[in-house]
Amino acid sequence: MEDNNFPEENPELYEHHSFTVEKGQQPLRIDKYLMNFIENATRNKVQAAAKGGSIRVNGIPVKSNYKVKPLDEIKVLFEHPPHENLLVPEDIPIDIVYEDEHLLVVNKPAGMVVHPGHGNYSGTLINALTFHFDNLPNNSSDRPGLVHRIDKDTSGLLVVAKTEKAMTHLSNQFAAKTSKREYIALVWGNVEEDEGTIEGNIGRHPKNRLQNTVYLDDDEDKGKPAVTHYKVLERLGYVTLVSCRLETGRTHQIRVHMKHIGHTLFNDERYGGEKILKGTTFTKYKQFVDNCFKVLPRQALHAKTLGFKHPKTGEWMSFTTELPEDMQQCIKKWRAYSKHQDNL
């Protein structure tokens, strides 16, 4: 009988990650595979986890040189619960736009993670909320107060429920697509149509789990339906300022949909927007874009407007925020640049 030299079975193990390998996956070492799928993972960490018997394929511990096959069920297990389950309240200031006994509306700064997750266990909005508010209701994922979320490097408005009733009522509105969410984005390229609608299922990218992608009609069993309505606000030469209204709320929806129509968000590193995607080859232009990246060191996306019915009174409530300083500065630079180009 083969001795894999794995530690004895420990019944007190907690699941940290779970993946099902895609049907089209080519054979690939599991340490390399997991590095593509787990944020902040390093080869050393993955290999150490495998050595400790923490990586299971179809229920059996495997070594780091195991080759993954289509439809393998991979689980990463450890003796301690996932850090996101160990929620520590932290005294972090919150920009509260509105508050009553049922809910609050928060203006989240760019750079703040909404809830703890792999690689981000402190400094999140939930760490702050649990410090400032007692007994927030859990959502279906056991996250206190959260009705919806926005990405770490997206700024803007979120509604937080303070009671169970408010959580149910607000979550139902988001599910029924009756809430209103408008985002402002700066995207690469000249968006030709003044307005339009992007439809296409959004799901995990088959090769890079940190990205999502659009699946079209021939793959309609993959991903979840997503609809984004966009409108051009200002054309600035090699970039365009657009308003995006969400009908659905998929992860990275605007980022994925705008890339899908050829207009990746400006400085969106995860989706390739941190490269110069449009424009000239002049050195001066490259310097100008680099300066814009420095002014706005994140994807150019802001959740500007949020509207919903109040869970108690039924009254329609609408909130709006100014674009944050970094986006304003970047847009000003592009305005000046495009005017200069027009005058040449």
C-alpha positions, 0 to 999 in steps of 0.5 A: 500500500502506498504511503503518502506520508500525510498527517492523520485524518483530523475531523475538525477541519474547516473548508477555506476554498472549494472548486470544481475543475472546468470541463475543458481544463488541460492537465495541470499541476495542482499547485499551479492551478490553485495559484490562478484561483486563490487570491494572494496564494504563492507556490510555497503556501500551496505546496505547504498546504499540500504537504500538510494534507490540506488539499483534497481532490474528490475527498482524498489528500493529494501532493502538490504535483497532482495533475488536475482533471476536468470535473475534479472537486478540489477542497482546501481545508485547515484546522482553523475557521476561515479568517472571515468568520472571525470578525473583529470590530474595528474603530474605523470612521464611516462616511454616513450619508443617511441614517435612521433606525432601519438602515443607513447609507454609506459612502465607501472610499476606494481602497476599502474592502466591503467584507472580510475575505481571503487576504483581507481580514481587517480594515473592511467596512463590516469591521467598521460597522460591527464596531459602530452598530450592535446586532446588525442582521446577517444576510444569507452569507452571514455578513452583518448588515450587507444588502449588496456590495461594491468592489474594493477599488470602487468608491460610492454608495451602499445601503446597510440594513439595521433590522431583520425586516429591513434586510429582507425588504431591501434584499428583495428589492435588489433581487426584483431589480426595483432598486436604482443604481447608477455608476460613473465610469471612465473607459478606454476608447471612444464609445460610438453609440450615445447609449446602449444596453449590454446583455450577456451572462457573467461567470468565472473566467475559465482560466483565471478565477480572479476575473469574470467573463461574458458567456454568450448564447452558445454557452448560455448554461454558464454564468448568470444573466446580467444587464447594464444600460450605459449612456455617454456623458462626455467624449474625451478623445482616447477615453469616454466618461459614461453613466452605467445603470445596473439592472442586475448586480453581478460581481465586476458587472460593469468592469466585465461588460464594458471590457466585453464591448471593447471599452475596458475601465481606465486603470482597471488592473485586473482586466487589463485597463492599466495598459495604454489601450488607445492613443498614440505612440508618442513618449509625451502621451505615455507620460501623460497617461502614466500621470493619470494613473498616478492621480487615479491609482485604481479603476475609474468607477464610482457608485454615484446614485442609489435609490430604493423604497424605504422598508418601513414607510414605502417612500422612495429614497434617492441618494447621490454623491460627488465624484471623489477627488481622484476621479475628478482630477483624472477627468480634468487632465483628460479634458485638458488633453483632448482640448489640446488635441482638438486645437492641433 
